[in-house]
């Protein structure tokens, strides 16, 4: 039992700072002059989600619930769950880009 607790604690200690660091990196990349650096992390997260979805097998095959609709729903659910980081990165990207464009418009009006 204590080994599971230790693993959980280390995952939290390492995982939370990594997630926060990636969000700050996405914010910094999204604020650059060009648009494509801000899309690097969302595209990487999308590719990793697709790889994860392809590499894992659906549980429906093991449980003899092999109806194609259930297997499709399971795979789609895995893909959507794996794309949560992609969604977070895209939200950060669009928020930063919109604020940057609004700031640019305000600066032009001030001149």
Secondary structure, DSSP 8 states (H G I E B T S, - for coil): -HHHHHHHHHHHHHHHHHHHHHHHHHHHHHTSSSSGGGGHHHHHHHHHHHHHHHHS--GGGTTT---HHHHHHHHHHHHHHHTHHHHHHHHHHHHHHHHHHHHHHHHHHH-
